[in-house]
Amino acid sequence: MKTQAIMAAAFASTLVVASPAIAQDRTGWPDNFTVGTASQGGTYFAYGSGWANFVAESLGVSGGAEITGGPMQNMALVHTGDLKFGLTTMGPARESMDGNSPLAPGMKMDNVCAMFPMYETPFSVTALSSSGITSISDIPDGATIGFGPAGSTSDTYFPRMMETLGVDFKRRNGSWSDLGGQLQDGLIDVVAFAAGIPIPAVSQLEVQTDVNIIGMTDAEAKKVTDAFPVSEFIIPASTYQSLDEPSRVVSMWNFAMVNCDVPESFVYEITKLTMEQNDRMVSIHKAARNSSSLQNQKTETKQ
């Protein structure tokens, strides 16, 4: 699976996708809903909070976002019904469905339905310019790297990627906002971000100090894509003021998901609203442009 569109479609086919229902049939609709996101300072929280408010405002059902540990925990919370909706990435979702989640080993979290593809999560590295770290190979042995919240997409895959690339490191977990502060204060050497772009914590960092946003070489990208369920991705130079040119990294698709017991008519209306009003979603977070791009690719393929 070398293209983003193929990867997203392949993952979606492994989940039970909610089928269209009669528009505005509100039988069994909940009085309220909550979306599982991730830590503050990351894209999930910004995207999920905005999306929940948009849906609540448009459909007249009270809704909001909940801070969680990210994709792995969201899969568990949605599967058990503790949350009706959640955000996840392909890798952690697949592991959770197969019963390989570290949160509940052996539990196959298959009571989860896919709703729509959100955006791609690029894996990129940020360091202070004063550190002299301008490439992954520059990261010194024993460097402390922040990998985001425990159980997040970044924490699940980035340490393994770094090991594959021969980096020797000490692991640190925390919210993206907290890790950004630790980087700025010199308490850690690098933050390995995996989130939709632009990442709020990175945008805030580069306003406050000089940072290097580090990509992968061709050889590094190939080694990682050969070993993990990711594909190559280019971060446009316009994403961050610290980038002078596009940055090559790798990425993984994100999906919005729902507990399979939620009424199909409710899921249908939310999905229809989200996909038809992509401009509104982009105003919530620019990463939502990926949803529109994938939809266009699918249309072009059919034609």
N, C-alpha and C positions, 0 to 999 in steps of 0.2 A: 504494500500500500504506500505508493510514493507521492500521491497528490493529496492535498488537503480534502478535496471534495470526495475522493474515494474513501479516505479514512473515516470521514464523518458519516458517509452513507453506510459503510460497513458496520460501524458501531451501532448506528440507529437500527439496523436490521436485526441486531441481537436482542433488542429490547421489545417489549410489547408496546406498540405505539397506539396511543388513544385514537380511536376512529371518529370521524365527523359525526355530529349528532344534530338534531333539530335545533336551529338557532333559537336562543333565548328560552328554551325549555328549562325552567329553573327548578324542576323537581329534584329535591334532595340537596340543593345547593347549601353549602355551609354558611353560617352567619359571619364567619371571619376565617382568615387564613394567615399562615406564617411561612416565610421563605427562609430556608437555611442558607447562610452566606459563608462568611469566613471572618478573619480578623479585620479590624479597622486599619485603614491605610492601604488595603489591597483592592483590587478591581471587583472581586465578588461582592464586597460590602457596598461599594458605590453603585454597582450595576443592580444588585438584588434589592437594595433599598428603593432605588428609583423605580425599578420595575414593579415592585409591590405597590408603591403609591400610585403609579400609573393605572394598574389594573383595578385597584380599589376605587379610584376616582371615576374610572370609565364604566365599571360594572356595578357600582353601588354596593360593594361588599367590603367590609372592614378588613384591611390587610396591612402587614408590616414585615420587616426583616428581623432575623435573629442572628446575632454573632455566634459563630460556631468554630470548630476546628478545621473546617474546610471540606473538600470533596469526600473523603472517607467517612467522616462523621455524618455528613449530609446523607450519604447513601444509607447509613444505619438508621438515622432518624426518620427518613422518608419510608424506608422499608417497614419499620415498626409502626408507622402512623403517628409518631410523636410530632412530626411536621408534615404538612400536606405537600409542600413544594421544597425543592432544594436545587442547588447548582453543583455540578460535578464535572470532572474531566474523564476522558475515555479510559486512561490507564487505571486509575483508582476505581472507576465504575466496573470495569471488567474484572479486576481482582475481587471486588466485593461480591459481584454476581457469582463468581466461581467459588466463593467461600474462603477466600484468601485474605480477607481484611484483617489487619493486626488488631483491630478493635473487637472483633468477634470471630476468631478463627473457627472455621468449619460451618459458619452460618452463611447459607447462600441467600444473598439479599436480592431476591428476584421479584419482590412485590413492588417493583419500581417501573414506571412507564416513561419513555422518552417523550418530550414535548416538541422541542425545536433546538437546532444548533445555535449557540450563542456567538461564539467567537473563538479564535485560536489563542492559546496561551504560549507566548514565546518564553524560552528559558534563556535569561541573560544575566550577566555578571556586572555588578557595580562596585567600584572602589574609589577612594579619594584620589584626586590627581596627585596630591602630595606623596602618596604611597609609592609612586613610580610603577604601579601595576597597570600595564596597558594591554596585556594579553593573558589568556589562561595559563600559558606556560610561565608567565612571570610570577604567578602566585607562589610565594616561598613555602618551603616545607614547614609543616606545623602551623600554618596560618589558620586563624579562627574564621570560619565561614558561617554566616547566618543563613539558614535554609527555610525560614518562615515558621509558621505554626506547626507543631508536631502533627503528623498525619496529613498535612497538606500535600498538594501535587508536587510542589517544590521539594518538600521534605521526603517524599516517597521516592522521587526519581533523581533529583539533582545530586545527592551524595553518591549514588551509583554511577551517574554520568562522570562525576569528577574522578572517581576511582578508575573508571575506564580510561580516562585521559591522563592518568598517572599523577594526579594531584594528591599530595599528602596534607591532611587538614584535621582541625579540631572542629567538632560540630556544635552549633549553637541554634537554639530554637527561640521563637518569640513572634509577636505580631510584627507585620511589616513596618508599622510606625515606630515600634520600639527598636527594631533592628536598624532602621534608618538613623535613629538617634544614637545608637551605640556606634555605628560606623562613623558618624560625624564627630563623636567624642573620642574616637580612637580606641574604643574598647574591643572592636572586632576589625578584621582586616578587609573582609569582602562580604557583600550580600549577594546571594544567588537567588535572584527573583524569578518566579514563574507566575505570571499574572497577565491579564489582558492589558494592552497598551493604549494610552500612556498609563503607567502605574502611578497612582497618586503619591506614594511614598518617594518614588524617584523624582517626580516633578517637584515635590517639595524640597528634596535634598539639593537639587541643582540650583534652586533659587537661593539657598542658604550657603552653599559652598561649591567648590570646583570638584566635579566628579568625572571619572572615566566610565563610560558605558561600553562594556567589552563584549565583542562577538566571538565567533569561532572561525578558525581557518577552514579551508576546504577539507583538509585531512581530518580535522577534529569533528566537523559536522558529519562527514561520512562515517567515521568510527561510531558516533553516537546513534545515527539513524540506522546503522546496521545492527545495533544491539538493543534498541528500545523502540516502543511504539510511537515514534515521532517522525515528523518530516521536516525538511529544511524550510526556513522562513526568513524573510528579509524585513527588518525593522526599518521603515522609511526614515531618512535623515530628519524629516520635519517633525517626527514624534517628540524629540527632546532637543532642547537648545544646546545640549552638550555634544550632540552628534554632528559631525561635519560631513559624513557620508553614510549611506545605508549600512546597516550592520547585519551580517549573516549569523543566524542562530538556528535553533530547532524549535518546533512547537507541537502542541497537542490540543485537540478540539475540546471545547466545553459544551455541555448540554444542560438545558433546563429539564428537570424531571419532576414527576408527581407520583404520589402514592396511587397504586392502581385501583383503589377502592373509591377514589374521589369521582363524583358523577361525571360521565363523559361529556355531557352538555356544558358543564362548567369549564372543563379542560379545553373543549373545542373553542368556546368563546374567548378564553384567555389566549390561546395559540393564534386564533384568527386576528385578534386585536394586536398582538405583538408583531406578527409577520406583516400585516397590512399597514402598520404605522411605524415603519422602520425609521423614518425621520425623527419621530418622537423618541424612539429608543436610542438613536445616535446622540440626541440632545442630552440623554441621561448619561451615556458613556460612549465615546467614539469607537470603542471596540465593537459595538453592535453593527458597524458597517460590514463586518464579516458575514453576518446573517444574510444580508441583502446580496452580497457577492456570491455566496453559495447557492442561493435561490436562482440567481442569474445563470450560474454555471449549469444548474440542473435544467433550466429552460433551454439553454443553448444546446445541451446534449440531446434533449428530446427532439429539437428541430433538426 
